[in-house]
Amino acid sequence: MIKALIVFASMTGTTEKIAEILAQNLRDLNVGVLVKECTELYPQEYLDYEICVMATYTYGADGDLPEEAEDFYYDLEEVDLTGKVFGVLGSGDRIYKKFCPAVDDFEKQFEKTNAIKGVESLKINLDPHKKDKENIRRFAESILESYKQAFT
């Protein structure tokens, strides 16, 4: 069974909800899924999974990384994820000039790991609504299909 690790950072619960929606979509596709908060593990734990996902929010008007995700972010670039597929998604607020730059930042970190980008990053304005839930389902389908095309 293909396994996915979804790591999240969530201050208000929104990004955790997004991670759980994605997890259920992947489970519906017969993927074994573990969802963990970013302070509960190290990026090296991605090595035990085929699909590696980061769900993050962006903090404040300056578009900062979540403080609780900074160690995970910096440690990520030290891990060789060759043979893995990654995806990044997250939440933000369109009232700010920068929309979800933490998603872009994590994507750049993953690119340093030699993992394959399995899906276009997904940015969600505030809480996920019906259209967002459909986009999360497509995110799940795309990342799984990318893994299958690359490694099976």
Summary of the structure (lengths in Angstrom):
residues: 152
radius of gyration: 14.0
end to end distance: 11.9
largest distance: 42.8
contacts: 527
relative contact order: 0.20
helix: 44%
strand: 23%
